[in-house]
């Protein structure tokens, strides 16, 4: 798909037909395959057994919903960034959408940095994930005190000893660490940003351990501990000291994709609340009859439309090869802030029911609070936008 395929002769913009069809395919898959399973699992969508999870993934592969971010030459769908956000928004419309979209059905994507790994590394670690014979891998960057500038705060040391690197230290906020077969780990081999290197670490490596971190979200991250963990030199990705540059190539696009999930969740919450407002009788009418309620719904709809278009613009420009650092920050910041506000309004409109676990609203509220911090907190995005804004002036 090229940029001009989405340009209307009269100047109006809309999704290309193939992406509208893809969106509808994902929507139908969610309705037909995902939502019934969630209904069975009730309040804990993490209880899906491995065999059923594999079956769900097989169904996704049958309809072409697999390895969306992976280039076609490796066996993936090779979607554009715009295509990826379209899928991600629809896939988030489930109870676990913030951290487990589509119940993990659309797998097959190795960490993006693996596309810059050696052919041998890719064949051994990345290709099995694409083929579906290995679980997803984790990425470990953040550390205690790292905040939103992990490059400066990385203290995990990797010291070369002969044909191995020895790693000592720890990583925080690492998703999927305990269940993954391997992970991509960023460690310090020198000073400054040029002193960070990237390694592949297998789960069963001696000295490696994991501890769950209790958080307000419904999906717990892990602390990863390295106690004299010996990594073969051949597990170094790229050259020593190039880890940060390898990571930064993908962080910007990641923020665009990160915006999609919150938008999808908030849109689903709004649809749920509109139905409730039309049904709920109060003071001689329905909630929807009350102007105060109607305007809360209107504000939510307008803000979500704006967030979606900002996300589409960032994705579109990324596909055109433009510098989208600021576009990505705008999309990520606005989407996560708006989504949180929308779900908060939805809880308010539902009253006490909105706080119960009978509905997914309270879970989404907690998860979206976390999303305002992930991939760079709102305040960090403001700094990025301000720098660009003031530089242009």
N, C-alpha and C positions, 0 to 999 in steps of 0.2 A: 504494500500500500504506500502510495506517495502522497505528499502534502496536497497536491491539487485535486485529488479524488474526493476531498471533503469540501471543496469550494463550490457553492451554489452559484449558478449564472447570475442570480439577482443579488448576490452578496451575502445571503443568509448562510449560516454554518450549521451543519448537522453531522452526526456520525455517519461514516460511510456505510453502505448497505451491508457489507460483509461483517462489520462490527455490530450492527444492529441484530443481524442473524445470530452472531456469536453470543451476544447478550441474552437473546431469547433462549438459546440452547442452554446456557448456564441457569437461567431462571427456571426453565422446565426441569432441569436436573435437580435443582434445589427442592422444588415442589414434589417431584416424583420420588426421589431417592433419599434426600437428606432430612427433610422435615418429618416424615414418618418415623425415621430412626430416632430423631430427637424426642418425638412424642413418647416413644417407648422408654427412652432413658430418663424421662422426666426432667429433674433438676440438674442432673450431672451428666452432661454430654461427653465427659472424658471417660465414661465407662464402656466405650465401644471396644469389644474384644478384638484381638489381632486378626482373627480369621474373617470376621465381618468387615473389618477395616480394609483388608486386602480385597474382599469382594466388592466393596464400594469403589475402591480405586480401579479395579478391573472394569467396572461399568463406566467410570469416567473416561478411561482410555478408549473404550469402544466408541464413544461419541466425540473423541478428539480433544477431551479436556485433560491434557496431561503435559507436564513440563512446559508451561506457557512461556517462561523466560528463556528457555534453552533453545539455541539456534537449531534450525532444521537439520543441518549437517551432522548433529550429534544425536538426533532422534527426538527433538522437542518440537513444540508448535512454532517456535520462532516468532512470537507475537511482537509487534511494535510496542513501544511504551504506552501508547494510547490504548492498544488492545489489552495490554496487561491491566490497566486501571479499570477498564470496562468489566473484565472478568472478576477482578478483586472486589469491586463494589458489590456485584451480585452475590459472590461467594460469601461475603460477610453477613448476609441476611439470615443468620441463625444464632442460636443462643451463645455459641462459642465463637462467633464470628470475629471477635477482636484478636484472638490468639490461635484459633483453630478453624479457619474458614472452610466451609463445606465439609466439616469433619475430617479435614486432611485428605480429601479425595483427590484433589488436583496436585499431586506430588510430582516428583521427578526433577526438581531443580536443585543442583548442587550450589554451594556458595559461589557467587559471581566471580570471585577471585580465581576460582579454579579454571576459568577460561583463559587465564594467563599462566597456568601451570605448565609443566613440561608434558610431553605426550605420554610419557610413562606414568606420571602422577595422575593425569586425567584418566587414563585407561584403568588404573588400579582403584581409584577412589571416586571419581565423578561419574564415570560411565555406568557403574552399577546402580547409582541412584536414579539416573535417567532411565535405565532398563527396568527399574522397580525391584531389583534383587537386594537392595540395601536401603536402610532407612535414611532419613534426611540427616545432614551433618549440622553441627552447631558452629557459630562464629563467636570467638571470645576476644573482645577488645577492652571493655570497661573494667576499671579497677576501683578500689576504695579511694576516694578523694579525686577521682578522675573527672566526675561531673560531665560536662559537655565538651571538654577538651581532652579526650583520651590520649592524644599523641604526647602531650606534655606530662601526663600523669602515669604513663605506663612504667611500672617498676618490676614487672615479671622479667627476670633476667635469663638470658640464654647465653651460656658460655661454651665456646667450642673446646672440646677435648678430643683430639684425634679425628676420627670419622663420625663423631657424635656431637650434638649440642646437649648441654645439661640445663634443664629449666627448673627454676626455683621461684616461688611466689604464688599468687592467686589471681583469679578473675572473678568479677561479680556480674550479676544480672544476665546470666547466660541461659538462654532458652534452649530446651530440648537436650541439655548436656548429658543427662544420665541415660537417656534412651538412644542417643545417637551412636552410630558405629565409630565415628571419628569426628574430629573438629578442626577448624582453622583457628590457630592461636597466634596472636601478635605479641611479640616479646622484644625486650630491649637488648640489642647487641652492641650499642654504641651510644653516643650523645645526641640529643636533639631529635628532630623529626627524621633526620637521616640515619638515626641509630636504631630504627625499628625494623624488625624482620618478621616474616610470616612463615609459620610452620604447620604441617599436617601432623596431628597427634591422634593416635589410635586409642580407643576406649580402654583396652586392657593393658595399656603400658604401665609397668610397675612405677609406683610413686604417684599415680594420678588418682584423685578421689573427688567426690562430689557431695555437696550438702545443700539441701533445699532451703530457699529463702522464703519465709512467710511474708506475703504481701497482701494488699487489699484486693488485688485482681483475682480472677477466678483461675488463673493459670500461673503456677509458681515457677520462677526462674531458679537458677542454681549458682552457688559459688563453686568454682573449680580450683582445686588445690594441686600444686605441683611441688613435689618433694623429691628433688634429685631425679627428675624425669628425663631419661635419656632418649633423645630423638636422633635417628640416623640423618646424616648430612643430606642424603637424597630427599628428605622430607621438607627441606627448605624450598619455599616457593619463590621463584625468581632469584635475584641476587641478594646477598646480605645487605641490609640497610635500605631496601626498597619497599619494605612492608607498608609504610604509610602511603606512599604514592600509589601502590596497588589498591589499597583500600579506598582512597579518596576518589578514584575513578568511578566507583560504584555507589558511594554514599549519597551523592546528589540525586541520582535516579531513584535510589531507595526512598528518599523523602517524598517523591511524587507518588510512588506506589503506596507508601504508608498512609497517604491522605485518603485513599479509596475506601479502606475498611471502615473508618469512622463515618464516612458519608453514607455508606450502605447500611450500617447499623442504625444511624439516626433516621434515615428514610424509612426503614422498616418500623422503627418506633413511632414515627409520625403516622404511618398508615394504620398501625394498631390503635393509636389514640384517636384518629379521626373516626374509626368505626365505633369506638367506645363513646365518644362525644355524641354521636348520633343516636346511640341506644340508651344511654344513661338518662333516666328521668329524674328531674330535680326541680322543685319550686314551680310545678305546673307546666313544665316543658322539658326539653332535653338540654344537656350541657352545650350542645352545638348552637342552641338558640341564644345563648348568653354572649354578648358582644365581647366581653373580656376573654372568654375562652376562644372564641372564633379568631380573635386577633393574635392570640398566642400561637394558634395553628398557622395563621397566615405568616407571621414573622418567621416561623420555623421553615415553612415552605420556601419563602424568598431567600433566606440565608443558605438553605441547602442548594438551591439552584445556583446561587453565586459561587458557593464552594465547589460545586461540580464543574462549573465553567472555568474556574481558576485552575483546577486540577487538569482539565482537558487542555487548556492553553499550555500549561507546563509540559504535559506529555507530548503535545503536538510539536512544540518547539524543540523538545529533545529529539524527536524523530527527524526533525529537519537538520539536526546536527548543531543547533545553536548552543551557546553558553546559557544554561538554565539554572545556575546556582541560585539566583534571586527568585526566579519563577518557582523553583522547588520549595524554597523557604516560605514564600507567600502561600502556596497551596497547602503545605503541611501545617503551617501555623493556623490559617483560617479554618481549614477543614476540621482539625482536632478541637479547636475552641468552639466552633459552631456546633459540632456534633454533641459535645458535652452539654451545651446550653439547651439544645433541642431535647435531649433525653431528660434533662432536669425538668423542663416544662411538661413533658409527657408524664413524668411521675407526679407532678403537681396536679395535673388534670385528672389523673386516676385516683388521687387521694391516697388513703391508706393501702388500697389494693396495689398501687404502684410500688410500694416498698416491700411487698411480699414476694416470696420466691415462686408464687403461682405464675407470675409473669416474668419475662426476661429483663424487664426494665432495670431492676436494681443491679443485676449482674452487668448489664451494659453500662450503667452509670459508673460502677467501680472500674470496669475495664477502660472506659473512655477517659477516666481521670488519669490513668496510667499513660494513655496515648498522648496526653498533653506534655509528657516528659520524654517519651521514647523518640529515638532518631533526632535528638536535639530538642531541648525544652523550648517552649514558646518564646522565652526571653532571648535565647540564642538565635532563633530565627529572626527576631526583631533586630538584633545586632547585625546580622548578615544583610538584612534589607536596608537598614539605616546606612551602612557603609556604602552600599551601592547607590542609594538615593543621594547621599551627600557628595559622593565622588562625581556623579553626573551633574550636580549643581555647581 
